[in-house]
Amino acid sequence: MTTKRRILDTATTLFNNATTGEVSTNHIAEAAGISSGNLYYHYPNKEAIIRAILEQMFDDFGEVWVLPHDRKVTLTDVQNTMSRLFEVLWRFRFFYREQLALMRRDPELSTRHQQMQGQRIGEQEQFFLRFVEDGVFKVPEDPSHFRAIITACWVIANNWLSFVETSGEAVEPAQLERGVNLIFRVMEPYLSEAALATQATLRGERYDQAHSNQTAVAKQP
């Protein structure tokens, strides 16, 4: 591991366990087993460290949205992707816990985050369109609903752990599955009949397509 990577990994761990305000560059250097001078050689201040962590986090998120090209994607691919997404969110949970304050203190961080956010939302749209093409999701009747679905999933993912903490619950890895399930609740109305049947099988339930169609007709005005 390079010194720069050790600094970032150490800082991320310390920030996750405390807050960015409580952790100084001296704390990071000591925990990383290097001198403060060595740390400053690579990063001039704590803000530069946080910006570098943001870039690392963005790279890790990029690996989440990679799909196979040699076969059709399935509902299981959606589930696996959501699980990997929340694993990255967990590794960098301090950022989402403090993101508003961090970006207010550092305009450069705020600008870069906005750029990344726009790119990621675009990537996620392409990601879900692939599942539409392969028959996992249905296309919403109103095209604007598609962006709304993406936005809703984004908001849930980025704020889930903060919601858990402000609710007085323990912020622990076991909470990640609840976040994944909540996103699936948002996406469930847009699953295809085949995907709904697969979902029922995974849950150990019986899926009755005729009953599903009758329910849909009953809900029509």
Secondary structure, DSSP 8 states (H G I E B T S, - for coil): --HHHHHHHHHHHHHHHS-TTT--HHHHHHHHTS-HHHHHHH-SSHHHHHHHHHHHHHHHHHHHT---SSS---HHHHHHHHHHHHHHHHHTHHHHHHHHHHHHH-HHHHHHHHHHHHHHHHHHHHHHHHHHHTTSB---SSTHHHHHHHHHHHHHHHHHHHHHHHTT----TTHHHHHHHHHHHHHGGGB-HHHHHHHHHHHT----HHHHHHHHHHH--
